[in-house]
Amino acid sequence: MKNRFHGILSISLITVASMTGMAAIAREAWLPAIIYLGILIVSWMVVIGTFCVKCPCRLDSCAHVFPGIITKIFPEKKPGAYSVKDMVTTGLALIVIFTYPQYWLWKNKILFMTFWLLTITALAEINFFVCRACANRHCPNSRQTE
């Protein structure tokens, strides 16, 4: 699969960005950093459980690899169009992931810039490479024609 490199790269960039956020938080206090780790775990499970489980590519051609594997722990959902509830739930989980560490990141401009450079690069990888090759026609980012 030609977009697997970009899928793994984008997941890796988001992971490093999240760890950068956690490092910024931990510089001041461990409890909020541990809370952020919990937020990351819960929020990514929400994303995978509401969005990824409906993807027809998840079991055999998921470019991101790991979310496709993790979907196996969730109840089976029929691939199909994403509902407003799916989109809102996924969006809120992602907003929490990216906004929680901002207070601490803003105190260290290098970490703040690193976090956003990594995040924006990952999102560009997903948008320009992963989504363009994905066969999930129901995804709002799909570049496939009906």
C-alpha positions as semicolon CSV with decimal commas, in nm:
position;residue;x (nm);y (nm);z (nm)
1;M;0,000;0,000;0,000
2;K;0,156;0,322;-0,118
3;N;0,017;0,547;0,157
4;R;0,125;0,327;0,450
5;F;0,450;0,526;0,487
6;H;0,253;0,850;0,515
7;G;0,003;0,693;0,754
8;I;0,271;0,571;0,991
9;L;0,463;0,900;0,956
10;S;0,153;1,106;1,041
11;I;0,069;0,891;1,346
12;S;0,432;0,917;1,460
13;L;0,430;1,297;1,421
14;I;0,110;1,329;1,622
15;T;0,255;1,101;1,890
16;V;0,571;1,311;1,916
17;A;0,360;1,630;1,922
18;S;0,154;1,484;2,208
19;M;0,469;1,385;2,396
20;T;0,597;1,742;2,344
21;G;0,276;1,868;2,502
22;M;0,317;1,623;2,788
23;A;0,678;1,734;2,840
24;A;0,570;2,099;2,855
25;I;0,310;2,011;3,118
26;A;0,545;1,786;3,319
27;R;0,804;2,065;3,343
28;E;0,563;2,235;3,583
29;A;0,353;1,959;3,738
30;W;0,323;1,584;3,705
31;L;-0,046;1,551;3,786
32;P;-0,168;1,756;3,485
33;A;0,077;1,559;3,267
34;I;-0,069;1,230;3,390
35;I;-0,417;1,371;3,332
36;Y;-0,312;1,457;2,974
37;L;-0,191;1,100;2,923
38;G;-0,535;0,980;3,034
39;I;-0,698;1,234;2,802
40;L;-0,487;1,107;2,513
41;I;-0,580;0,745;2,575
42;V;-0,952;0,812;2,623
43;S;-0,979;1,064;2,339
44;W;-0,799;0,844;2,086
45;M;-1,020;0,552;2,187
46;V;-1,323;0,776;2,128
47;V;-1,191;0,871;1,783
48;I;-1,119;0,508;1,695
49;G;-1,448;0,387;1,846
50;T;-1,666;0,641;1,667
51;F;-1,482;0,708;1,342
52;C;-1,235;0,433;1,257
53;V;-1,473;0,143;1,331
54;K;-1,694;0,252;1,040
55;C;-1,407;0,257;0,791
56;P;-1,416;-0,029;0,539
57;C;-1,033;-0,016;0,513
58;R;-0,966;-0,063;0,883
59;L;-0,889;-0,434;0,887
60;D;-0,688;-0,484;0,571
61;S;-0,560;-0,154;0,434
62;C;-0,553;0,106;0,712
63;A;-0,266;0,337;0,624
64;H;-0,235;0,437;0,989
65;V;-0,207;0,064;1,081
66;F;-0,253;0,089;1,459
67;P;-0,606;0,237;1,468
68;G;-0,717;-0,038;1,230
69;I;-0,580;-0,301;1,467
70;I;-0,734;-0,133;1,772
71;T;-1,080;-0,130;1,609
72;K;-1,092;-0,506;1,666
73;I;-1,165;-0,447;2,037
74;F;-1,480;-0,246;1,957
75;P;-1,818;-0,388;1,859
76;E;-1,850;-0,437;1,485
77;K;-2,012;-0,149;1,294
78;K;-2,124;-0,164;0,937
79;P;-1,917;0,065;0,711
80;G;-2,125;0,357;0,600
81;A;-2,184;0,728;0,614
82;Y;-2,075;0,913;0,924
83;S;-2,354;1,072;1,124
84;V;-2,350;1,420;1,273
85;K;-2,302;1,252;1,612
86;D;-1,996;1,062;1,480
87;M;-1,845;1,382;1,343
88;V;-1,915;1,593;1,653
89;T;-1,786;1,324;1,891
90;T;-1,469;1,276;1,685
91;G;-1,418;1,652;1,653
92;L;-1,460;1,714;2,026
93;A;-1,214;1,438;2,113
94;L;-0,956;1,587;1,876
95;I;-1,014;1,939;2,010
96;V;-0,946;1,816;2,365
97;I;-0,626;1,640;2,252
98;F;-0,487;1,951;2,087
99;T;-0,609;2,221;2,326
100;Y;-0,539;2,076;2,673
101;P;-0,160;2,131;2,667
102;Q;-0,173;2,482;2,517
103;Y;-0,149;2,668;2,851
104;W;0,180;2,494;2,932
105;L;0,312;2,499;2,575
106;W;0,257;2,875;2,551
107;K;0,497;2,923;2,842
108;N;0,777;2,766;2,636
109;K;0,769;2,905;2,283
110;I;1,008;2,641;2,144
111;L;0,786;2,358;2,267
112;F;0,476;2,546;2,146
113;M;0,622;2,586;1,796
114;T;0,745;2,226;1,794
115;F;0,401;2,097;1,894
116;W;0,225;2,291;1,619
117;L;0,486;2,226;1,352
118;L;0,458;1,852;1,416
119;T;0,077;1,865;1,430
120;I;0,039;2,070;1,112
121;T;0,288;1,849;0,929
122;A;0,094;1,539;1,038
123;L;-0,236;1,690;0,925
124;A;-0,081;1,783;0,589
125;E;0,049;1,426;0,550
126;I;-0,298;1,293;0,622
127;N;-0,474;1,538;0,393
128;F;-0,239;1,527;0,095
129;F;-0,121;1,166;0,102
130;V;-0,323;0,934;0,326
131;C;-0,671;1,062;0,234
132;R;-0,591;1,079;-0,137
133;A;-0,517;0,706;-0,147
134;C;-0,782;0,587;0,099
135;A;-1,077;0,388;-0,035
136;N;-1,322;0,498;0,238
137;R;-1,574;0,683;0,022
138;H;-1,782;0,773;0,329
139;C;-1,506;0,971;0,498
140;P;-1,553;1,349;0,476
141;N;-1,185;1,379;0,370
142;S;-1,215;1,117;0,096
143;R;-1,072;1,211;-0,241
144;Q;-1,232;0,908;-0,410
145;T;-1,506;0,968;-0,663
146;E;-1,835;0,790;-0,628
